[in-house]
C-alpha cells in the first residue's frame, strides 16, 4: 500500500470491488 493510495480511498474502493467480483463472480453479472 503506497502513501499516495491512503489519501485516495475512493480509488481503493473500486479496486476492491473489482477484485471481489473476479474472485466471487455473481450470477447477476453473468446475466
PDB file of N, CA, C and O in Angstrom:
ATOM      1  N   UNK A   1       0.853  -1.207   0.000  1.00  0.00           N
ATOM      2  CA  UNK A   1       0.000   0.000   0.000  1.00  0.00           C
ATOM      3  C   UNK A   1       0.883   1.250   0.000  1.00  0.00           C
ATOM      4  O   UNK A   1       1.675   1.457   0.920  1.00  0.00           O
ATOM      5  N   UNK A   2       0.747   2.060  -1.010  1.00  0.00           N
ATOM      6  CA  UNK A   2       1.562   3.285  -1.086  1.00  0.00           C
ATOM      7  C   UNK A   2       0.889   4.412  -0.326  1.00  0.00           C
ATOM      8  O   UNK A   2      -0.330   4.418  -0.157  1.00  0.00           O
ATOM      9  N   UNK A   3       1.694   5.372   0.133  1.00  0.00           N
ATOM     10  CA  UNK A   3       1.115   6.509   0.869  1.00  0.00           C
ATOM     11  C   UNK A   3       0.138   7.266  -0.029  1.00  0.00           C
ATOM     12  O   UNK A   3      -0.851   7.817   0.454  1.00  0.00           O
ATOM     13  N   UNK A   4       0.408   7.292  -1.311  1.00  0.00           N
ATOM     14  CA  UNK A   4      -0.475   8.027  -2.239  1.00  0.00           C
ATOM     15  C   UNK A   4      -1.881   7.412  -2.237  1.00  0.00           C
ATOM     16  O   UNK A   4      -2.872   8.124  -2.393  1.00  0.00           O
ATOM     17  N   UNK A   5      -1.960   6.103  -2.061  1.00  0.00           N
ATOM     18  CA  UNK A   5      -3.276   5.442  -2.067  1.00  0.00           C
ATOM     19  C   UNK A   5      -4.059   5.793  -0.801  1.00  0.00           C
ATOM     20  O   UNK A   5      -5.290   5.816  -0.816  1.00  0.00           O
ATOM     21  N   UNK A   6      -3.348   6.063   0.288  1.00  0.00           N
ATOM     22  CA  UNK A   6      -4.027   6.370   1.560  1.00  0.00           C
ATOM     23  C   UNK A   6      -4.977   7.565   1.419  1.00  0.00           C
ATOM     24  O   UNK A   6      -6.156   7.452   1.754  1.00  0.00           O
ATOM     25  N   UNK A   7      -4.488   8.691   0.934  1.00  0.00           N
ATOM     26  CA  UNK A   7      -5.335   9.888   0.810  1.00  0.00           C
ATOM     27  C   UNK A   7      -6.407   9.720  -0.263  1.00  0.00           C
ATOM     28  O   UNK A   7      -7.288  10.570  -0.387  1.00  0.00           O
ATOM     29  N   UNK A   8      -6.348   8.645  -1.035  1.00  0.00           N
ATOM     30  CA  UNK A   8      -7.355   8.433  -2.101  1.00  0.00           C
ATOM     31  C   UNK A   8      -8.143   7.144  -1.838  1.00  0.00           C
ATOM     32  O   UNK A   8      -7.950   6.148  -2.535  1.00  0.00           O
ATOM     33  N   UNK A   9      -9.023   7.161  -0.843  1.00  0.00           N
ATOM     34  CA  UNK A   9      -9.814   5.949  -0.518  1.00  0.00           C
ATOM     35  C   UNK A   9     -10.777   5.615  -1.650  1.00  0.00           C
ATOM     36  O   UNK A   9     -11.125   4.451  -1.850  1.00  0.00           O
ATOM     37  N   UNK A  10     -11.204   6.630  -2.388  1.00  0.00           N
ATOM     38  CA  UNK A  10     -12.146   6.397  -3.498  1.00  0.00           C
ATOM     39  C   UNK A  10     -11.527   5.466  -4.540  1.00  0.00           C
ATOM     40  O   UNK A  10     -12.226   4.653  -5.145  1.00  0.00           O
ATOM     41  N   UNK A  11     -10.220   5.587  -4.746  1.00  0.00           N
ATOM     42  CA  UNK A  11      -9.569   4.742  -5.756  1.00  0.00           C
ATOM     43  C   UNK A  11      -9.429   3.306  -5.243  1.00  0.00           C
ATOM     44  O   UNK A  11      -9.394   2.363  -6.033  1.00  0.00           O
ATOM     45  N   UNK A  12      -9.351   3.145  -3.930  1.00  0.00           N
ATOM     46  CA  UNK A  12      -9.208   1.790  -3.371  1.00  0.00           C
ATOM     47  C   UNK A  12     -10.538   1.045  -3.381  1.00  0.00           C
ATOM     48  O   UNK A  12     -10.566  -0.175  -3.542  1.00  0.00           O
ATOM     49  N   UNK A  13     -11.632   1.767  -3.211  1.00  0.00           N
ATOM     50  CA  UNK A  13     -12.957   1.108  -3.172  1.00  0.00           C
ATOM     51  C   UNK A  13     -13.244   0.375  -4.481  1.00  0.00           C
ATOM     52  O   UNK A  13     -13.526  -0.823  -4.455  1.00  0.00           O
ATOM     53  N   UNK A  14     -13.182   1.058  -5.618  1.00  0.00           N
ATOM     54  CA  UNK A  14     -13.465   0.393  -6.897  1.00  0.00           C
ATOM     55  C   UNK A  14     -12.510  -0.765  -7.155  1.00  0.00           C
ATOM     56  O   UNK A  14     -12.908  -1.783  -7.722  1.00  0.00           O
ATOM     57  N   UNK A  15     -11.278  -0.622  -6.751  1.00  0.00           N
ATOM     58  CA  UNK A  15     -10.297  -1.711  -6.978  1.00  0.00           C
ATOM     59  C   UNK A  15     -10.714  -2.940  -6.180  1.00  0.00           C
ATOM     60  O   UNK A  15     -10.703  -4.059  -6.694  1.00  0.00           O
ATOM     61  N   UNK A  16     -11.082  -2.722  -4.915  1.00  0.00           N
ATOM     62  CA  UNK A  16     -11.502  -3.859  -4.083  1.00  0.00           C
ATOM     63  C   UNK A  16     -12.731  -4.523  -4.699  1.00  0.00           C
ATOM     64  O   UNK A  16     -12.826  -5.749  -4.748  1.00  0.00           O
ATOM     65  N   UNK A  17     -13.660  -3.713  -5.162  1.00  0.00           N
ATOM     66  CA  UNK A  17     -14.903  -4.275  -5.744  1.00  0.00           C
ATOM     67  C   UNK A  17     -14.555  -5.125  -6.960  1.00  0.00           C
ATOM     68  O   UNK A  17     -15.099  -6.216  -7.129  1.00  0.00           O
ATOM     69  N   UNK A  18     -13.673  -4.646  -7.788  1.00  0.00           N
ATOM     70  CA  UNK A  18     -13.297  -5.409  -8.993  1.00  0.00           C
ATOM     71  C   UNK A  18     -12.676  -6.747  -8.594  1.00  0.00           C
ATOM     72  O   UNK A  18     -12.982  -7.781  -9.188  1.00  0.00           O
ATOM     73  N   UNK A  19     -11.799  -6.721  -7.583  1.00  0.00           N
ATOM     74  CA  UNK A  19     -11.153  -7.963  -7.145  1.00  0.00           C
ATOM     75  C   UNK A  19     -12.201  -8.929  -6.609  1.00  0.00           C
ATOM     76  O   UNK A  19     -12.165 -10.123  -6.906  1.00  0.00           O
ATOM     77  N   UNK A  20     -13.132  -8.409  -5.821  1.00  0.00           N
ATOM     78  CA  UNK A  20     -14.173  -9.278  -5.243  1.00  0.00           C
ATOM     79  C   UNK A  20     -15.007  -9.899  -6.357  1.00  0.00           C
ATOM     80  O   UNK A  20     -15.325 -11.087  -6.310  1.00  0.00           O
ATOM     81  N   UNK A  21     -15.361  -9.095  -7.358  1.00  0.00           N
ATOM     82  CA  UNK A  21     -16.180  -9.621  -8.471  1.00  0.00           C
ATOM     83  C   UNK A  21     -15.417 -10.727  -9.191  1.00  0.00           C
ATOM     84  O   UNK A  21     -16.007 -11.730  -9.591  1.00  0.00           O
ATOM     85  N   UNK A  22     -14.134 -10.552  -9.354  1.00  0.00           N
ATOM     86  CA  UNK A  22     -13.336 -11.572 -10.066  1.00  0.00           C
ATOM     87  C   UNK A  22     -13.208 -12.837  -9.216  1.00  0.00           C
ATOM     88  O   UNK A  22     -13.289 -13.953  -9.731  1.00  0.00           O
ATOM     89  N   UNK A  23     -13.008 -12.650  -7.915  1.00  0.00           N
ATOM     90  CA  UNK A  23     -12.855 -13.821  -7.024  1.00  0.00           C
ATOM     91  C   UNK A  23     -14.197 -14.518  -6.827  1.00  0.00           C
ATOM     92  O   UNK A  23     -14.275 -15.746  -6.828  1.00  0.00           O
ATOM     93  N   UNK A  24     -15.264 -13.713  -6.656  1.00  0.00           N
ATOM     94  CA  UNK A  24     -16.605 -14.295  -6.437  1.00  0.00           C
ATOM     95  C   UNK A  24     -17.578 -13.746  -7.476  1.00  0.00           C
ATOM     96  O   UNK A  24     -18.355 -12.840  -7.174  1.00  0.00           O
ATOM     97  N   UNK A  25     -17.545 -14.285  -8.698  1.00  0.00           N
ATOM     98  CA  UNK A  25     -18.435 -13.808  -9.766  1.00  0.00           C
ATOM     99  C   UNK A  25     -19.894 -14.038  -9.402  1.00  0.00           C
ATOM    100  O   UNK A  25     -20.307 -15.170  -9.147  1.00  0.00           O
ATOM    101  N   UNK A  26     -20.675 -12.955  -9.378  1.00  0.00           N
ATOM    102  CA  UNK A  26     -22.098 -13.082  -9.002  1.00  0.00           C
ATOM    103  C   UNK A  26     -22.926 -13.480 -10.236  1.00  0.00           C
ATOM    104  O   UNK A  26     -22.560 -13.141 -11.361  1.00  0.00           O
ATOM    105  N   UNK A  27     -24.029 -14.191 -10.027  1.00  0.00           N
ATOM    106  CA  UNK A  27     -24.899 -14.598 -11.148  1.00  0.00           C
ATOM    107  C   UNK A  27     -25.494 -13.379 -11.842  1.00  0.00           C
ATOM    108  O   UNK A  27     -25.743 -13.411 -13.047  1.00  0.00           O
ATOM    109  N   UNK A  28     -25.722 -12.312 -11.096  1.00  0.00           N
ATOM    110  CA  UNK A  28     -26.294 -11.084 -11.674  1.00  0.00           C
ATOM    111  C   UNK A  28     -25.352 -10.555 -12.762  1.00  0.00           C
ATOM    112  O   UNK A  28     -25.810 -10.112 -13.816  1.00  0.00           O
ATOM    113  N   UNK A  29     -24.045 -10.599 -12.512  1.00  0.00           N
ATOM    114  CA  UNK A  29     -23.081 -10.089 -13.508  1.00  0.00           C
ATOM    115  C   UNK A  29     -23.146 -10.952 -14.777  1.00  0.00           C
ATOM    116  O   UNK A  29     -23.139 -10.421 -15.887  1.00  0.00           O
ATOM    117  N   UNK A  30     -23.207 -12.266 -14.614  1.00  0.00           N
ATOM    118  CA  UNK A  30     -23.250 -13.176 -15.777  1.00  0.00           C
ATOM    119  C   UNK A  30     -24.488 -12.875 -16.607  1.00  0.00           C
ATOM    120  O   UNK A  30     -24.439 -12.901 -17.837  1.00  0.00           O
ATOM    121  N   UNK A  31     -25.587 -12.593 -15.940  1.00  0.00           N
ATOM    122  CA  UNK A  31     -26.832 -12.295 -16.674  1.00  0.00           C
ATOM    123  C   UNK A  31     -26.567 -11.060 -17.468  1.00  0.00           C
ATOM    124  O   UNK A  31     -27.450 -10.584 -18.182  1.00  0.00           O
TER     125      UNK A  31
END
